[in-house]
Amino acid sequence: MEAGMQFIEVEKQGQDTVVKIIHGLLDGPMAKFVSGQLSRVVDESTEPKVRLDLGNVSFLTAAAMGELVALHSELEGRGGELVLYNVRLPIYEVFKAVHLNELFDIQHVPCPC
């Protein structure tokens, strides 16, 4: 990722971490970068809850979905959870097509942060 560019906004709210994806393309490298940033935050919490705002995301690759599944597993293994907010309908349809809507807590509305 290019230095100095902002791809995510992270805000701690108690034990919750609210993350807004700024970049519209969530491909493998971007998802890996976001996952790395979130892993650092998760490491600081005993039971982390991450609320991920995907409202700006207009494109999602299979590699990005894999990173989200890995993040979900990491959080669940630590007693936490991953909630996806503000998911656009085309992105939701991708999750639904591969049955990830059954794994993730997906909300179509903006994050109530």
N, C-alpha and C positions, 0 to 999 in steps of 0.2 A: 504494500500500500504506500502511496506517496506521502512523504512527510509533510506535515502542516495541513493536510486536508482532513476535514471532519466528516466521518462516515456515520457516527452514532452519537447520540446524546445519552448520558447515563446520569440518573438521579437516584440517590438512596432515599427511601421513605421507610424509616424504621428498619425492619428486617427485609422489606421488599426492595427490589431493584427494578426501576422503570427504565427501559431502554427503548429509544426511538431510533429506527433505522432512517438515516437521512438520504442515503443513496437509493435510487429506484431499481437498480440491478443487484439482485442477491444471487450471485454466482458462487462457484466453489471458493475462489480466493477471498471474496468479500465475506462469505459465510465463515470461513476459517478465521479471518481477522476478527470478526464480531465474536465468534465463539471463544477465541483467545482472550479478548477483552473481558468477556463475561466470566470466563474461568477464574480470572484474577479476583473479580468481585465475589464470586461464589466461594472462593477459598477463604474469604474473610467472614463468612456467615456459617452458623451451625445448621440452620434449617432455612436455606435461602428460597425465596420466591421471586422469580423473574417474570416481569410483565413486559412482553416484547411487542412494541407498536410497529406493525407492518404496513401502516397506512400509505407510506411513500413507495412501497415495493410494488413494482409493476411487472417484474420478471423474476422467476425463481427457478433455479436449475436443480437437477437431481442431486448434485453434490451439495448444494445448499440444504436440501431436505435431509441429507445424511448428517450434516453438521448439526441441524436442529434436533434430529433423533438422538445423536450423541449427547448433546447438551441436556435434553430431556432426561436421558438415562443417568447422566452425572448428577443432575439436580435431585431426581427421584432417589438415587442411591444415598444421598445426604439428607433425606427427609424433606426435601424442598419440592418445588413444582415450577413448571413453565406454563405461562398463559400467553396465548397469542391474541392480541387485540387489534381492532381496526383493520381487519383482513378484508381486502377487496374481493369481490365475488369471483373474478377469474382466478385469483390465487387460491381461494377456498376450493374452487372446483378442481384444481390440481391436487390439493391435499385429499379431497374426497375421492378422486379417481384412483389414488394409490392407498386408500383406506387410512391415511394418517389423521383424518378427522376423528377416528376412533381412538387414537393415541393421545392427541393433543387436545387441550381445552382451548377451543377457537371461538373468539368473539368477533362479531362483525362490527360492533360499535367501537367508537374511539375509547381509548384507555381512560377510565375515570380517575385520573391521577391528580 
